[in-house]
């Protein structure tokens, strides 16, 4: 942390980002049965990571500092990083390596944590989960591997000197947690409203740097690295739900009459 000349401290922030299929995409299972068919799939920034980017930009506005986006993925992931830069992030780092496609959440966390060992930071913000696999793992695992405090499901935060105060959702209410920086926290809906990308932002993003690295560059021996502790046996689409018929009416006997009539029309029960 550096003094920004206003009695506050400049905060260097890392945002962990993942590129995921658009939630509106028609997802199909690949012939292998252990992956999705990515043909004609639109890719976007993980929605919970958008909250992370927005919060990082707001903190930078208040305190100064920098916002760096870090992702592990493929060359295509650079598109998501470029979108984050268009939102206002300062620079991006992409770890692009063939073994990443074989990694589970823990493997990704190990790669990100190794990269973060060489990057100065005061705060890491990540989405609470990625909407494609929903495993809630990467943020927590990165914090554990870096041996820094971790706060999940944050809906409000305030930096006070070298301490961050986070309001996190819990069952039936909200918990307030203070932790000494550096800290990793994950986002929850309600934290903010992510901004739209503007045309000037897109133009500026073209001039912002994205560093491309391999796992070897961050200090990982690919031949000895355990990419996954889990194995996908088979992917299946959810079963189609049967049609639901709602019986409406103001009075109980009216509903009963309609129910009997409906049952007689659609089945041989009556």
Secondary structure by P-SEA (a helix, b strand, c coil): cccccccbbbbbbbbbbbbbccccccccccccccccccccccccccaaaaaaaaaaaaaaaabbbbbbbbbbccccaaaaaaaaaaacccbbbbbcccccccccaaaaaaaaaaaaccccccbbbbcccccccccccaaaaaaaaacbbbbccccbbbbcccbbbbbbbcccbbbbbbbcccbbbbbccccbbbbcccaaaaaaaaabbbbbbcccccccccccccccccccccccccccccbbbbbbcccaaaaaaaaaaaaaaccccc
